[in-house]
Amino acid sequence: MELNENAEIDTSQVEDGRGSGGGGGGFGGLPIGGGGLTGIIVTVLLALVGGYFGINNLGGGGSGSSGTGDNAKIEQECKQAEAKKQLDCRNALYVNSIQAYWATELPQAFGKQYTKSVTHIFSGRVSTGCGAADSGVGPFYCPADKKVYIDLTFYDQLAKELGAPGEFAQPYVLAHEYGHHVQDLLGTEAKMRQAQNSNPDQANLESVKLELQADCYAGAWAKGATGTTDAKGNKIFKSLTASDIQEGIQTAGQIGDDTLQQRGGGTINPAEFTHGTSADRQKWFSTGYNSGDPKQCDTFAPGAVKEGD
């Protein structure tokens, strides 16, 4: 994976909330969290929040509110000659690429204009339109304020604890979360919540469908990533190789529900799946990438995803 050294980084698409504190309310008295690799699998919160690479919304929002952060430092940092070697600047550029892709693709594929979402970078804890969150939940998307949230230290956990050290794992994470933003814009997430409320016994299956579709959307972006450009028309990526895509597939495999349950020391329980198995996460990422067509990502079609997947 090679970024174009001439591509300009648009830091207006991120908010730097690091060091600004977090706090705030939670979801009906329940903070987002569950904490850590094992806890997030075995606690009741797994059925309520996304967990790793998820979407956090308990319906009705929460008392927390997201700040805008202070971008002065990151703006200066990302203007430097060596900016693309800095983790936060690289991630801002990944966000630029993902949103450039959807700005073109969403109208073409679904006939809807794309509205940009800000990625809020935080450290430790953050207040969001959905409530208070800590780093233990991993990256997530909040429909209430339509923002992506990430503590960049998650990438260390992804590499050291979850077995996904590849560089392409980082844009895959962000592309998955922006897949949730696309679902929000299309009304898919709202329909999924309605389906969960109408049939609580199928709530986890509906969540799996949502997450696998976000994986597929991430794959579709990956296919088109080398065609994305900055505001001046400079390509953002010089290249994405087959090994980069394999890193994305590997990452998808490391965060499947069955793999996480095993790693957490428990038995595999399909009834608790909310994101899908490793095999299915890999399958749907590959579907998006191989087709390059987000219309092929209809995980809600009859029979596309079965219970236990």
Rosetta blueprint (number, residue, H / E / L):
1 M L
2 E E
3 L E
4 N L
5 E L
6 N L
7 A L
8 E L
9 I L
10 D L
11 T H
12 S H
13 Q H
14 V E
15 E E
16 D E
17 G L
18 R L
19 G L
20 S L
21 G L
22 G L
23 G L
24 G L
25 G L
26 G L
27 F E
28 G L
29 G L
30 L E
31 P L
32 I L
33 G L
34 G L
35 G L
36 G L
37 L L
38 T L
39 G H
40 I H
41 I H
42 V H
43 T L
44 V H
45 L H
46 L H
47 A H
48 L L
49 V L
50 G L
51 G L
52 Y L
53 F L
54 G E
55 I E
56 N L
57 N L
58 L L
59 G L
60 G L
61 G L
62 G L
63 S L
64 G L
65 S L
66 S L
67 G L
68 T L
69 G L
70 D L
71 N L
72 A H
73 K H
74 I H
75 E H
76 Q H
77 E H
78 C L
79 K L
80 Q L
81 A L
82 E L
83 A H
84 K H
85 K H
86 Q L
87 L H
88 D H
89 C H
90 R H
91 N H
92 A H
93 L H
94 Y H
95 V H
96 N H
97 S H
98 I H
99 Q H
100 A H
101 Y H
102 W H
103 A H
104 T H
105 E H
106 L H
107 P H
108 Q H
109 A H
110 F H
111 G L
112 K L
113 Q L
114 Y L
115 T L
116 K L
117 S L
118 V E
119 T E
120 H E
121 I E
122 F L
123 S L
124 G L
125 R E
126 V E
127 S E
128 T E
129 G L
130 C L
131 G E
132 A E
133 A E
134 D E
135 S H
136 G H
137 V H
138 G L
139 P L
140 F E
141 Y E
142 C E
143 P L
144 A L
145 D L
146 K L
147 K E
148 V E
149 Y E
150 I E
151 D L
152 L L
153 T L
154 F H
155 Y H
156 D H
157 Q H
158 L H
159 A H
160 K H
161 E L
162 L L
163 G L
164 A L
165 P L
166 G L
167 E L
168 F L
169 A H
170 Q H
171 P H
172 Y H
173 V H
174 L H
175 A H
176 H H
177 E H
178 Y H
179 G H
180 H H
181 H H
182 V H
183 Q H
184 D H
185 L H
186 L H
187 G L
188 T H
189 E H
190 A H
191 K H
192 M H
193 R H
194 Q H
195 A H
196 Q H
197 N H
198 S H
199 N L
200 P H
201 D H
202 Q H
203 A H
204 N H
205 L H
206 E H
207 S H
208 V H
209 K H
210 L H
211 E H
212 L H
213 Q H
214 A H
215 D H
216 C H
217 Y H
218 A H
219 G H
220 A H
221 W H
222 A H
223 K H
224 G H
225 A H
226 T H
227 G H
228 T L
229 T E
230 D L
231 A L
232 K L
233 G L
234 N L
235 K E
236 I L
237 F E
238 K E
239 S E
240 L L
241 T L
242 A H
243 S H
244 D H
245 I H
246 Q H
247 E H
248 G H
249 I H
250 Q H
251 T H
252 A H
253 G H
254 Q H
255 I L
256 G L
257 D H
258 D H
259 T H
260 L H
261 Q H
262 Q H
263 R H
264 G L
265 G L
266 G L
267 T L
268 I L
269 N L
270 P H
271 A H
272 E H
273 F L
274 T L
275 H L
276 G L
277 T L
278 S H
279 A H
280 D H
281 R H
282 Q H
283 K H
284 W H
285 F H
286 S H
287 T H
288 G H
289 Y H
290 N H
291 S H
292 G L
293 D L
294 P H
295 K H
296 Q H
297 C L
298 D L
299 T L
300 F L
301 A L
302 P L
303 G L
304 A L
305 V L
306 K L
307 E L
308 G L
309 D L
